[in-house]
Amino acid sequence: MQIDYYAYQSKMNTWNREWKVIVCVVTLCFIIGLNRLPISLVSLVVMSSLTLFCGKTPWKIYRRYMMVPFVFLVISALAIACEVSFHALGTWNLSFHFFYLCFTKISVDRAIGVFFKGLAGMSTLYMLSFSTPVHEIIVVLKKVHLPVMLADLMNLIYRYIFLLFDVAAQMQTAAKARLGYRNFRISMKSFAMMGGNLFFLSMKKANAYADAMEARGYHGELLFLTEEHPVLWWQVVGSLVFFVVLVIIFKQC
């Protein structure tokens, strides 16, 4: 919900959505396909700068969301860099009497590459997420001939999630007001009852929304009013320069 809020507040929200999606997809292809550490670093800096300075996303919010993949990637990098052996191998090793934890230069380089590749990929996806509301991304998917049924399901599921969040929050507040979380046993009972009630309420709301859609003339396709924004010349030039720089870096590496 917070990402959606900042997507609507972003200064990049008025930029052409097709351009943003293309830049995001092509950048991800460069990061994953070329597999070079300098490319990952440059992409990380450029995409983070777009989100923070062009989109004006608050640094505290962006840092908090980046901490989730950061922690995961740190753990993954340590697992990649570390090798278990019964003999002392590699450049660095730690003895645990029965076995050794070994770190070789190849494994450490691989772990660093995976770490920054993951961060660069997440910064690229966050650039799109923090600047483009979901319904505009779905509009782009429709333009590339995503089946209408899938696009409508994506819209409905995404909007329905917020309704379930609101209902769950109200039920949790009611349970807390009745001391439903005063100990572990009661908390588990309250959680189970809330889950069951949420399921039945979700089915009831789904039927109500289906009736409302049919009453408004739904005939198999959801139509949304969207604002069109042209691609500016400096956006095209900037993206081309960025991609050329990545190609040059790949050639130099």
GULUM-983947 format. One record per residue: residue number from 1; residue in three letters; chain; x, y, z of N, C-alpha, C in turn. Coordinates in steps of 0.02 Angstrom, whole numbers, plus 50000, padded with zeros to 5 digits. Example, Ala and Ser with C-alpha at 12.3 -4.5 7.8 and 13.67 -1.06 7.14 Angstrom:
BEGIN
<1, 'ALA', 'A', <50660, 49716, 50390>, <50615, 49775, 50390>, <50660, 49835, 50390>> <2, 'SER', 'A', <50642, 49888, 50354>, <50684, 49947, 50357>, <50645, 50002, 50394>> 
//
This chain:
BEGIN
<1, 'MET', 'A', <50041, 49940, 50000>, <50000, 50000, 50000>, <50043, 50063, 50000>> <2, 'GLN', 'A', <50099, 50060, 50036>, <50143, 50119, 50040>, <50177, 50132, 49973>> <3, 'ILE', 'A', <50198, 50078, 49939>, <50229, 50085, 49874>, <50180, 50117, 49825>> <4, 'ASP', 'A', <50117, 50095, 49827>, <50067, 50122, 49782>, <50056, 50196, 49797>> <5, 'TYR', 'A', <50057, 50215, 49860>, <50049, 50285, 49879>, <50105, 50328, 49850>> <6, 'TYR', 'A', <50167, 50306, 49859>, <50223, 50345, 49834>, <50228, 50343, 49757>> <7, 'ALA', 'A', <50200, 50291, 49726>, <50197, 50290, 49653>, <50153, 50346, 49626>> <8, 'TYR', 'A', <50097, 50358, 49661>, <50053, 50413, 49640>, <50083, 50481, 49656>> <9, 'GLN', 'A', <50123, 50485, 49709>, <50154, 50548, 49729>, <50218, 50563, 49692>> <10, 'SER', 'A', <50246, 50514, 49657>, <50311, 50521, 49625>, <50309, 50575, 49571>> <11, 'LYS', 'A', <50365, 50612, 49566>, <50372, 50662, 49513>, <50380, 50628, 49444>> <12, 'MET', 'A', <50398, 50564, 49445>, <50404, 50526, 49382>, <50338, 50496, 49360>> <13, 'ASN', 'A', <50285, 50508, 49397>, <50220, 50480, 49380>, <50194, 50509, 49314>> <14, 'THR', 'A', <50217, 50570, 49298>, <50194, 50603, 49236>, <50238, 50584, 49176>> <15, 'TRP', 'A', <50288, 50542, 49187>, <50330, 50520, 49131>, <50294, 50465, 49093>> <16, 'ASN', 'A', <50313, 50454, 49032>, <50281, 50403, 48990>, <50291, 50334, 49020>> <17, 'ARG', 'A', <50236, 50298, 49031>, <50240, 50233, 49064>, <50274, 50181, 49021>> <18, 'GLU', 'A', <50262, 50183, 48955>, <50294, 50134, 48911>, <50370, 50142, 48913>> <19, 'TRP', 'A', <50393, 50204, 48915>, <50465, 50217, 48918>, <50495, 50188, 48982>> <20, 'LYS', 'A', <50461, 50198, 49038>, <50486, 50173, 49102>, <50489, 50096, 49102>> <21, 'VAL', 'A', <50439, 50064, 49076>, <50438, 49991, 49073>, <50495, 49965, 49028>> <22, 'ILE', 'A', <50504, 49997, 48970>, <50557, 49975, 48924>, <50625, 49984, 48956>> <23, 'VAL', 'A', <50637, 50042, 48988>, <50702, 50054, 49020>, <50714, 50002, 49075>> <24, 'CYS', 'A', <50662, 49987, 49114>, <50669, 49938, 49167>, <50686, 49868, 49140>> <25, 'VAL', 'A', <50649, 49846, 49089>, <50660, 49780, 49061>, <50729, 49774, 49028>> <26, 'VAL', 'A', <50748, 49825, 48988>, <50812, 49822, 48955>, <50869, 49824, 49005>> <27, 'THR', 'A', <50863, 49864, 49057>, <50915, 49867, 49109>, <50922, 49801, 49144>> <28, 'LEU', 'A', <50867, 49768, 49159>, <50870, 49701, 49190>, <50905, 49651, 49143>> <29, 'CYS', 'A', <50891, 49657, 49079>, <50925, 49612, 49031>, <51000, 49624, 49030>> <30, 'PHE', 'A', <51021, 49687, 49034>, <51092, 49703, 49037>, <51123, 49675, 49101>> <31, 'ILE', 'A', <51090, 49685, 49157>, <51118, 49663, 49222>, <51126, 49587, 49224>> <32, 'ILE', 'A', <51074, 49552, 49202>, <51075, 49479, 49207>, <51114, 49448, 49149>> <33, 'GLY', 'A', <51104, 49474, 49088>, <51134, 49443, 49030>, <51209, 49456, 49024>> <34, 'LEU', 'A', <51231, 49518, 49035>, <51302, 49534, 49028>, <51342, 49511, 49089>> <35, 'ASN', 'A', <51312, 49511, 49148>, <51343, 49481, 49207>, <51413, 49510, 49221>> <36, 'ARG', 'A', <51415, 49576, 49229>, <51477, 49610, 49246>, <51466, 49654, 49307>> <37, 'LEU', 'A', <51514, 49652, 49353>, <51507, 49691, 49415>, <51502, 49766, 49401>> <38, 'PRO', 'A', <51544, 49796, 49358>, <51536, 49868, 49344>, <51467, 49887, 49317>> <39, 'ILE', 'A', <51438, 49843, 49275>, <51371, 49857, 49249>, <51320, 49857, 49305>> <40, 'SER', 'A', <51326, 49811, 49351>, <51280, 49809, 49409>, <51288, 49872, 49451>> <41, 'LEU', 'A', <51350, 49894, 49462>, <51361, 49954, 49504>, <51332, 50016, 49470>> <42, 'VAL', 'A', <51345, 50024, 49406>, <51319, 50083, 49370>, <51243, 50082, 49369>> <43, 'SER', 'A', <51213, 50024, 49356>, <51141, 50019, 49355>, <51111, 50034, 49424>> <44, 'LEU', 'A', <51144, 50010, 49476>, <51120, 50023, 49544>, <51120, 50098, 49559>> <45, 'VAL', 'A', <51173, 50132, 49541>, <51179, 50204, 49554>, <51128, 50243, 49512>> <46, 'VAL', 'A', <51122, 50227, 49448>, <51076, 50265, 49404>, <51004, 50254, 49424>> <47, 'MET', 'A', <50983, 50192, 49436>, <50914, 50179, 49453>, <50895, 50207, 49521>> <48, 'SER', 'A', <50940, 50202, 49569>, <50927, 50231, 49635>, <50922, 50307, 49630>> <49, 'SER', 'A', <50965, 50337, 49589>, <50963, 50410, 49580>, <50897, 50432, 49548>> <50, 'LEU', 'A', <50873, 50394, 49499>, <50809, 50410, 49469>, <50752, 50408, 49520>> <51, 'THR', 'A', <50753, 50357, 49562>, <50700, 50350, 49612>, <50703, 50405, 49664>> <52, 'LEU', 'A', <50763, 50421, 49687>, <50771, 50468, 49743>, <50769, 50541, 49720>> <53, 'PHE', 'A', <50804, 50557, 49666>, <50811, 50627, 49646>, <50760, 50649, 49595>> <54, 'CYS', 'A', <50744, 50605, 49547>, <50693, 50623, 49497>, <50623, 50609, 49523>> <55, 'GLY', 'A', <50613, 50551, 49554>, <50547, 50534, 49581>, <50532, 50565, 49648>> <56, 'LYS', 'A', <50584, 50589, 49683>, <50576, 50620, 49750>, <50547, 50572, 49802>> <57, 'THR', 'A', <50564, 50508, 49794>, <50544, 50460, 49846>, <50586, 50472, 49908>> <58, 'PRO', 'A', <50556, 50476, 49968>, <50594, 50489, 50029>, <50648, 50436, 50040>> <59, 'TRP', 'A', <50707, 50460, 50061>, <50764, 50415, 50071>, <50749, 50363, 50124>> <60, 'LYS', 'A', <50715, 50381, 50177>, <50701, 50333, 50231>, <50656, 50276, 50206>> <61, 'ILE', 'A', <50608, 50293, 50164>, <50564, 50241, 50137>, <50603, 50196, 50090>> <62, 'TYR', 'A', <50642, 50226, 50046>, <50680, 50186, 49998>, <50730, 50141, 50034>> <63, 'ARG', 'A', <50764, 50169, 50084>, <50813, 50130, 50121>, <50780, 50071, 50157>> <64, 'ARG', 'A', <50721, 50082, 50184>, <50686, 50028, 50220>, <50667, 49971, 50173>> <65, 'TYR', 'A', <50644, 49988, 50113>, <50626, 49936, 50065>, <50687, 49902, 50036>> <66, 'MET', 'A', <50743, 49937, 50030>, <50804, 49906, 50005>, <50836, 49860, 50057>> <67, 'MET', 'A', <50820, 49870, 50120>, <50850, 49829, 50172>, <50826, 49756, 50168>> <68, 'VAL', 'A', <50766, 49746, 50142>, <50740, 49677, 50137>, <50782, 49635, 50088>> <69, 'PRO', 'A', <50791, 49657, 50026>, <50835, 49618, 49982>, <50908, 49620, 50003>> <70, 'PHE', 'A', <50928, 49675, 50036>, <50998, 49680, 50059>, <51015, 49625, 50108>> <71, 'VAL', 'A', <50972, 49614, 50158>, <50985, 49562, 50207>, <50984, 49493, 50174>> <72, 'PHE', 'A', <50935, 49482, 50131>, <50931, 49418, 50096>, <50993, 49406, 50054>> <73, 'LEU', 'A', <51017, 49457, 50019>, <51075, 49449, 49976>, <51139, 49440, 50015>> <74, 'VAL', 'A', <51144, 49471, 50073>, <51203, 49460, 50116>, <51207, 49387, 50137>> <75, 'ILE', 'A', <51151, 49359, 50159>, <51150, 49289, 50179>, <51166, 49244, 50119>> <76, 'SER', 'A', <51137, 49260, 50062>, <51150, 49219, 50002>, <51223, 49224, 49980>> <77, 'ALA', 'A', <51252, 49284, 49984>, <51322, 49294, 49965>, <51369, 49255, 50011>> <78, 'LEU', 'A', <51354, 49255, 50075>, <51395, 49216, 50122>, <51391, 49142, 50107>> <79, 'ALA', 'A', <51331, 49118, 50090>, <51323, 49047, 50073>, <51362, 49030, 50009>> <80, 'ILE', 'A', <51364, 49077, 49961>, <51400, 49064, 49899>, <51476, 49066, 49910>> <81, 'ALA', 'A', <51498, 49114, 49951>, <51570, 49123, 49961>, <51600, 49069, 50005>> <82, 'CYS', 'A', <51560, 49038, 50047>, <51586, 48990, 50095>, <51580, 48919, 50068>> <83, 'GLU', 'A', <51633, 48881, 50075>, <51634, 48811, 50056>, <51656, 48769, 50116>> <84, 'VAL', 'A', <51623, 48712, 50125>, <51639, 48667, 50181>, <51687, 48613, 50156>> <85, 'SER', 'A', <51740, 48602, 50193>, <51789, 48552, 50174>, <51820, 48521, 50237>> <86, 'PHE', 'A', <51845, 48460, 50230>, <51879, 48427, 50285>, <51954, 48444, 50287>> <87, 'HIS', 'A', <51975, 48483, 50238>, <52045, 48505, 50234>, <52047, 48580, 50224>> <88, 'ALA', 'A', <52101, 48611, 50246>, <52110, 48683, 50238>, <52123, 48699, 50164>> <89, 'LEU', 'A', <52075, 48733, 50133>, <52081, 48750, 50063>, <52069, 48825, 50053>> <90, 'GLY', 'A', <52087, 48849, 49995>, <52072, 48918, 49978>, <52118, 48969, 50010>> <91, 'THR', 'A', <52101, 49033, 49998>, <52141, 49088, 50023>, <52131, 49099, 50098>> <92, 'TRP', 'A', <52068, 49094, 50120>, <52052, 49101, 50191>, <52012, 49040, 50213>> <93, 'ASN', 'A', <52024, 49019, 50275>, <51986, 48962, 50301>, <51981, 48968, 50377>> <94, 'LEU', 'A', <51925, 48944, 50403>, <51912, 48943, 50475>, <51906, 48871, 50498>> <95, 'SER', 'A', <51942, 48855, 50550>, <51942, 48786, 50576>, <51888, 48777, 50629>> <96, 'PHE', 'A', <51849, 48724, 50621>, <51799, 48704, 50670>, <51812, 48633, 50694>> <97, 'HIS', 'A', <51877, 48615, 50699>, <51901, 48550, 50723>, <51885, 48493, 50674>> <98, 'PHE', 'A', <51820, 48482, 50661>, <51801, 48427, 50617>, <51797, 48447, 50544>> <99, 'PHE', 'A', <51791, 48512, 50531>, <51786, 48534, 50462>, <51811, 48606, 50458>> <100, 'TYR', 'A', <51818, 48629, 50396>, <51842, 48697, 50383>, <51791, 48735, 50341>> <101, 'LEU', 'A', <51784, 48799, 50356>, <51747, 48844, 50313>, <51798, 48881, 50270>> <102, 'CYS', 'A', <51796, 48869, 50205>, <51848, 48894, 50160>, <51820, 48948, 50114>> <103, 'PHE', 'A', <51861, 48998, 50101>, <51843, 49052, 50056>, <51897, 49058, 50002>> <104, 'THR', 'A', <51878, 49045, 49941>, <51925, 49052, 49886>, <51912, 49118, 49849>> <105, 'LYS', 'A', <51961, 49140, 49812>, <51952, 49203, 49775>, <51895, 49197, 49724>> <106, 'ILE', 'A', <51889, 49139, 49693>, <51836, 49130, 49643>, <51767, 49133, 49676>> <107, 'SER', 'A', <51760, 49100, 49734>, <51694, 49100, 49767>, <51677, 49168, 49795>> <108, 'VAL', 'A', <51727, 49205, 49821>, <51714, 49272, 49847>, <51694, 49319, 49790>> <109, 'ASP', 'A', <51729, 49315, 49733>, <51712, 49357, 49676>, <51641, 49341, 49651>> <110, 'ARG', 'A', <51625, 49276, 49650>, <51557, 49257, 49628>, <51504, 49284, 49676>> <111, 'ALA', 'A', <51518, 49280, 49741>, <51470, 49305, 49791>, <51461, 49381, 49784>> <112, 'ILE', 'A', <51515, 49418, 49774>, <51509, 49490, 49765>, <51469, 49507, 49703>> <113, 'GLY', 'A', <51482, 49469, 49649>, <51444, 49481, 49587>, <51370, 49469, 49595>> <114, 'VAL', 'A', <51352, 49414, 49629>, <51282, 49398, 49641>, <51250, 49451, 49686>> <115, 'PHE', 'A', <51286, 49474, 49737>, <51260, 49523, 49784>, <51241, 49588, 49748>> <116, 'PHE', 'A', <51287, 49615, 49710>, <51274, 49679, 49676>, <51226, 49670, 49617>> <117, 'LYS', 'A', <51226, 49612, 49586>, <51178, 49600, 49533>, <51107, 49600, 49561>> <118, 'GLY', 'A', <51098, 49569, 49619>, <51032, 49569, 49651>, <51011, 49639, 49673>> <119, 'LEU', 'A', <51057, 49678, 49702>, <51040, 49746, 49722>, <51023, 49789, 49662>> <120, 'ALA', 'A', <51062, 49782, 49608>, <51048, 49821, 49548>, <50980, 49803, 49519>> <121, 'GLY', 'A', <50963, 49738, 49518>, <50898, 49717, 49492>, <50841, 49744, 49534>> <122, 'MET', 'A', <50849, 49743, 49601>, <50796, 49768, 49645>, <50789, 49844, 49637>> <123, 'SER', 'A', <50844, 49880, 49631>, <50840, 49952, 49621>, <50804, 49969, 49556>> <124, 'THR', 'A', <50815, 49927, 49505>, <50780, 49938, 49441>, <50705, 49926, 49448>> <125, 'LEU', 'A', <50687, 49873, 49482>, <50615, 49859, 49493>, <50583, 49912, 49537>> <126, 'TYR', 'A', <50620, 49936, 49587>, <50593, 49989, 49630>, <50585, 50054, 49592>> <127, 'MET', 'A', <50628, 50067, 49544>, <50620, 50126, 49502>, <50552, 50126, 49468>> <128, 'LEU', 'A', <50534, 50067, 49442>, <50469, 50061, 49409>, <50412, 50062, 49460>> <129, 'SER', 'A', <50420, 50027, 49515>, <50366, 50021, 49565>, <50352, 50087, 49600>> <130, 'PHE', 'A', <50404, 50126, 49616>, <50395, 50189, 49651>, <50376, 50246, 49605>> <131, 'SER', 'A', <50371, 50235, 49540>, <50355, 50289, 49494>, <50294, 50274, 49450>> <132, 'THR', 'A', <50270, 50212, 49451>, <50216, 50193, 49405>, <50163, 50153, 49443>> <133, 'PRO', 'A', <50102, 50179, 49449>, <50049, 50140, 49481>, <50036, 50074, 49443>> <134, 'VAL', 'A', <50009, 50026, 49479>, <50001, 49959, 49451>, <49955, 49959, 49391>> <135, 'HIS', 'A', <49901, 49999, 49394>, <49854, 49997, 49338>, <49886, 50022, 49273>> <136, 'GLU', 'A', <49936, 50067, 49278>, <49970, 50090, 49218>, <50016, 50036, 49190>> <137, 'ILE', 'A', <50047, 49997, 49234>, <50088, 49941, 49211>, <50044, 49890, 49175>> <138, 'ILE', 'A', <49983, 49879, 49201>, <49938, 49832, 49169>, <49916, 49858, 49100>> <139, 'VAL', 'A', <49908, 49924, 49094>, <49892, 49954, 49029>, <49947, 49938, 48978>> <140, 'VAL', 'A', <50010, 49944, 49000>, <50066, 49928, 48956>, <50065, 49854, 48937>> <141, 'LEU', 'A', <50049, 49811, 48984>, <50045, 49739, 48969>, <49990, 49725, 48918>> <142, 'LYS', 'A', <49935, 49762, 48923>, <49881, 49753, 48874>, <49905, 49773, 48804>> <143, 'LYS', 'A', <49946, 49825, 48801>, <49970, 49848, 48736>, <50018, 49798, 48703>> <144, 'VAL', 'A', <50049, 49756, 48744>, <50092, 49703, 48715>, <50054, 49638, 48709>> <145, 'HIS', 'A', <49987, 49644, 48708>, <49942, 49588, 48694>, <49940, 49535, 48749>> <146, 'LEU', 'A', <49944, 49558, 48812>, <49928, 49512, 48866>, <49853, 49496, 48863>> <147, 'PRO', 'A', <49833, 49432, 48871>, <49762, 49416, 48867>, <49720, 49460, 48914>> <148, 'VAL', 'A', <49663, 49482, 48888>, <49620, 49529, 48926>, <49599, 49499, 48992>> <149, 'MET', 'A', <49584, 49435, 48993>, <49562, 49403, 49054>, <49616, 49406, 49108>> <150, 'LEU', 'A', <49679, 49394, 49090>, <49733, 49398, 49138>, <49743, 49469, 49164>> <151, 'ALA', 'A', <49738, 49518, 49119>, <49746, 49587, 49140>, <49691, 49608, 49188>> <152, 'ASP', 'A', <49629, 49587, 49174>, <49574, 49604, 49219>, <49581, 49569, 49286>> <153, 'LEU', 'A', <49603, 49507, 49285>, <49615, 49472, 49348>, <49669, 49506, 49390>> <154, 'MET', 'A', <49722, 49530, 49357>, <49774, 49566, 49393>, <49746, 49629, 49425>> <155, 'ASN', 'A', <49705, 49666, 49389>, <49674, 49726, 49416>, <49629, 49711, 49476>> <156, 'LEU', 'A', <49586, 49661, 49467>, <49538, 49645, 49520>, <49573, 49618, 49582>> <157, 'ILE', 'A', <49622, 49573, 49573>, <49657, 49545, 49630>, <49695, 49599, 49667>> <158, 'TYR', 'A', <49728, 49643, 49630>, <49767, 49696, 49662>, <49722, 49742, 49703>> <159, 'ARG', 'A', <49665, 49761, 49675>, <49619, 49805, 49712>, <49586, 49768, 49770>> <160, 'TYR', 'A', <49575, 49704, 49762>, <49541, 49665, 49815>, <49587, 49656, 49875>> <161, 'ILE', 'A', <49653, 49655, 49863>, <49700, 49648, 49919>, <49690, 49703, 49970>> <162, 'PHE', 'A', <49681, 49765, 49947>, <49673, 49821, 49993>, <49608, 49815, 50033>> <163, 'LEU', 'A', <49556, 49789, 50003>, <49494, 49778, 50039>, <49503, 49727, 50095>> <164, 'LEU', 'A', <49539, 49673, 50080>, <49552, 49621, 50130>, <49596, 49648, 50186>> <165, 'PHE', 'A', <49645, 49690, 50168>, <49687, 49721, 50220>, <49645, 49762, 50268>> <166, 'ASP', 'A', <49599, 49801, 50240>, <49556, 49844, 50281>, <49512, 49803, 50327>> <167, 'VAL', 'A', <49481, 49750, 50300>, <49438, 49707, 50341>, <49478, 49672, 50395>> <168, 'ALA', 'A', <49538, 49647, 50377>, <49580, 49612, 50426>, <49602, 49660, 50482>> <169, 'ALA', 'A', <49617, 49722, 50464>, <49637, 49771, 50515>, <49579, 49786, 50563>> <170, 'GLN', 'A', <49518, 49791, 50537>, <49460, 49803, 50579>, <49448, 49744, 50626>> <171, 'MET', 'A', <49455, 49683, 50600>, <49445, 49624, 50641>, <49499, 49618, 50695>> <172, 'GLN', 'A', <49560, 49636, 50677>, <49614, 49633, 50726>, <49603, 49685, 50782>> <173, 'THR', 'A', <49580, 49744, 50763>, <49566, 49796, 50813>, <49510, 49773, 50860>> <174, 'ALA', 'A', <49459, 49742, 50832>, <49404, 49716, 50874>, <49429, 49662, 50921>> <175, 'ALA', 'A', <49473, 49618, 50897>, <49499, 49564, 50939>, <49542, 49593, 50995>> <176, 'LYS', 'A', <49583, 49644, 50981>, <49624, 49675, 51033>, <49581, 49710, 51085>> <177, 'ALA', 'A', <49526, 49741, 51063>, <49481, 49775, 51110>, <49448, 49725, 51158>> <178, 'ARG', 'A', <49442, 49663, 51137>, <49412, 49611, 51180>, <49465, 49567, 51213>> <179, 'LEU', 'A', <49527, 49591, 51216>, <49584, 49556, 51248>, <49596, 49489, 51214>> <180, 'GLY', 'A', <49590, 49488, 51149>, <49599, 49425, 51112>, <49672, 49407, 51101>> <181, 'TYR', 'A', <49718, 49448, 51125>, <49789, 49434, 51117>, <49826, 49438, 51184>> <182, 'ARG', 'A', <49791, 49421, 51238>, <49822, 49429, 51304>, <49873, 49375, 51320>> <183, 'ASN', 'A', <49869, 49318, 51287>, <49921, 49266, 51295>, <49927, 49227, 51230>> <184, 'PHE', 'A', <49975, 49181, 51228>, <49989, 49146, 51166>, <49931, 49102, 51144>> <185, 'ARG', 'A', <49900, 49066, 51190>, <49845, 49021, 51171>, <49786, 49059, 51144>> <186, 'ILE', 'A', <49768, 49113, 51178>, <49712, 49154, 51155>, <49728, 49188, 51088>> <187, 'SER', 'A', <49792, 49207, 51081>, <49813, 49239, 51018>, <49805, 49192, 50959>> <188, 'MET', 'A', <49825, 49128, 50969>, <49817, 49079, 50915>, <49743, 49066, 50899>> <189, 'LYS', 'A', <49702, 49065, 50951>, <49630, 49055, 50940>, <49600, 49114, 50903>> <190, 'SER', 'A', <49620, 49174, 50922>, <49594, 49234, 50889>, <49617, 49237, 50816>> <191, 'PHE', 'A', <49680, 49217, 50804>, <49707, 49217, 50736>, <49669, 49167, 50692>> <192, 'ALA', 'A', <49654, 49108, 50719>, <49617, 49057, 50681>, <49546, 49080, 50666>> <193, 'MET', 'A', <49513, 49110, 50715>, <49445, 49134, 50704>, <49445, 49192, 50654>> <194, 'MET', 'A', <49495, 49236, 50659>, <49498, 49292, 50612>, <49510, 49267, 50541>> <195, 'GLY', 'A', <49552, 49215, 50533>, <49565, 49188, 50467>, <49502, 49157, 50437>> <196, 'GLY', 'A', <49465, 49120, 50477>, <49403, 49090, 50452>, <49351, 49142, 50434>> <197, 'ASN', 'A', <49343, 49193, 50477>, <49294, 49245, 50462>, <49315, 49286, 50401>> <198, 'LEU', 'A', <49380, 49297, 50394>, <49404, 49335, 50336>, <49390, 49298, 50271>> <199, 'PHE', 'A', <49394, 49232, 50272>, <49380, 49193, 50212>, <49307, 49202, 50191>> <200, 'PHE', 'A', <49261, 49195, 50239>, <49189, 49202, 50222>, <49172, 49273, 50202>> <201, 'LEU', 'A', <49202, 49323, 50235>, <49189, 49392, 50216>, <49216, 49407, 50146>> <202, 'SER', 'A', <49274, 49378, 50130>, <49302, 49389, 50063>, <49257, 49359, 50009>> <203, 'MET', 'A', <49228, 49300, 50022>, <49182, 49271, 49974>, <49119, 49314, 49967>> <204, 'LYS', 'A', <49095, 49340, 50023>, <49035, 49382, 50021>, <49049, 49446, 49981>> <205, 'LYS', 'A', <49106, 49477, 49993>, <49124, 49538, 49957>, <49136, 49524, 49883>> <206, 'ALA', 'A', <49165, 49466, 49868>, <49177, 49449, 49798>, <49111, 49443, 49760>> <207, 'ASN', 'A', <49061, 49412, 49791>, <48995, 49407, 49759>, <48963, 49476, 49750>> <208, 'ALA', 'A', <48971, 49519, 49801>, <48942, 49586, 49796>, <48976, 49626, 49740>> <209, 'TYR', 'A', <49042, 49619, 49733>, <49076, 49656, 49681>, <49060, 49628, 49612>> <210, 'ALA', 'A', <49050, 49563, 49607>, <49030, 49534, 49543>, <48962, 49560, 49521>> <211, 'ASP', 'A', <48915, 49565, 49569>, <48848, 49592, 49554>, <48853, 49665, 49534>> <212, 'ALA', 'A', <48897, 49703, 49568>, <48904, 49774, 49552>, <48934, 49784, 49482>> <213, 'MET', 'A', <48981, 49741, 49463>, <49011, 49747, 49396>, <48959, 49731, 49342>> <214, 'GLU', 'A', <48920, 49679, 49353>, <48868, 49662, 49303>, <48815, 49716, 49298>> <215, 'ALA', 'A', <48798, 49748, 49355>, <48748, 49801, 49355>, <48773, 49863, 49317>> <216, 'ARG', 'A', <48839, 49870, 49311>, <48869, 49927, 49276>, <48889, 49910, 49204>> <217, 'GLY', 'A', <48864, 49853, 49179>, <48875, 49837, 49109>, <48940, 49803, 49094>> <218, 'TYR', 'A', <48966, 49763, 49139>, <49029, 49727, 49126>, <49017, 49673, 49074>> <219, 'HIS', 'A', <49058, 49674, 49021>, <49050, 49626, 48966>, <49115, 49591, 48950>> <220, 'GLY', 'A', <49156, 49579, 49000>, <49216, 49540, 48989>, <49281, 49579, 48987>> <221, 'GLU', 'A', <49277, 49646, 48993>, <49339, 49685, 48992>, <49330, 49748, 49035>> <222, 'LEU', 'A', <49378, 49759, 49080>, <49378, 49819, 49122>, <49412, 49875, 49084>> <223, 'LEU', 'A', <49380, 49933, 49082>, <49407, 49991, 49048>, <49420, 50046, 49099>> <224, 'PHE', 'A', <49482, 50072, 49099>, <49501, 50124, 49146>, <49522, 50186, 49107>> <225, 'LEU', 'A', <49504, 50244, 49135>, <49526, 50307, 49105>, <49598, 50321, 49126>> <226, 'THR', 'A', <49643, 50324, 49079>, <49713, 50337, 49092>, <49736, 50398, 49054>> <227, 'GLU', 'A', <49785, 50432, 49082>, <49812, 50492, 49050>, <49874, 50474, 49010>> <228, 'GLU', 'A', <49877, 50498, 48949>, <49934, 50484, 48906>, <49987, 50539, 48913>> <229, 'HIS', 'A', <50050, 50518, 48920>, <50106, 50564, 48925>, <50156, 50549, 48870>> <230, 'PRO', 'A', <50175, 50598, 48830>, <50222, 50585, 48775>, <50292, 50573, 48801>> <231, 'VAL', 'A', <50332, 50538, 48762>, <50403, 50529, 48779>, <50440, 50592, 48759>> <232, 'LEU', 'A', <50477, 50621, 48806>, <50515, 50681, 48793>, <50583, 50663, 48762>> <233, 'TRP', 'A', <50609, 50710, 48724>, <50672, 50696, 48687>, <50729, 50681, 48734>> <234, 'TRP', 'A', <50733, 50717, 48791>, <50789, 50706, 48837>, <50784, 50639, 48872>> <235, 'GLN', 'A', <50723, 50612, 48878>, <50716, 50545, 48907>, <50744, 50492, 48860>> <236, 'VAL', 'A', <50729, 50500, 48795>, <50756, 50453, 48745>, <50832, 50457, 48742>> <237, 'VAL', 'A', <50857, 50519, 48740>, <50930, 50528, 48736>, <50964, 50501, 48799>> <238, 'GLY', 'A', <50936, 50515, 48857>, <50965, 50491, 48919>, <50967, 50416, 48924>> <239, 'SER', 'A', <50913, 50383, 48903>, <50912, 50310, 48905>, <50960, 50279, 48855>> <240, 'LEU', 'A', <50966, 50309, 48796>, <51014, 50284, 48746>, <51085, 50292, 48771>> <241, 'VAL', 'A', <51101, 50349, 48800>, <51168, 50360, 48827>, <51183, 50309, 48882>> <242, 'PHE', 'A', <51135, 50296, 48925>, <51143, 50248, 48979>, <51158, 50178, 48951>> <243, 'PHE', 'A', <51120, 50157, 48901>, <51130, 50090, 48873>, <51197, 50086, 48836>> <244, 'VAL', 'A', <51216, 50140, 48802>, <51281, 50140, 48767>, <51338, 50135, 48817>> <245, 'VAL', 'A', <51332, 50170, 48874>, <51383, 50166, 48926>, <51389, 50094, 48952>> <246, 'LEU', 'A', <51332, 50060, 48961>, <51335, 49991, 48985>, <51369, 49946, 48934>> <247, 'VAL', 'A', <51356, 49957, 48870>, <51388, 49918, 48818>, <51463, 49930, 48818>> <248, 'ILE', 'A', <51483, 49994, 48825>, <51555, 50011, 48826>, <51589, 49977, 48886>> <249, 'ILE', 'A', <51556, 49979, 48943>, <51584, 49946, 49003>, <51592, 49872, 48990>> <250, 'PHE', 'A', <51543, 49841, 48958>, <51548, 49769, 48943>, <51607, 49755, 48896>> <251, 'LYS', 'A', <51617, 49799, 48847>, <51673, 49789, 48800>, <51741, 49797, 48836>> <252, 'GLN', 'A', <51743, 49844, 48883>, <51806, 49856, 48918>, <51822, 49800, 48968>> <253, 'CYS', 'A', <51769, 49767, 48993>, <51780, 49713, 49042>, <51797, 49647, 49007>> 
//
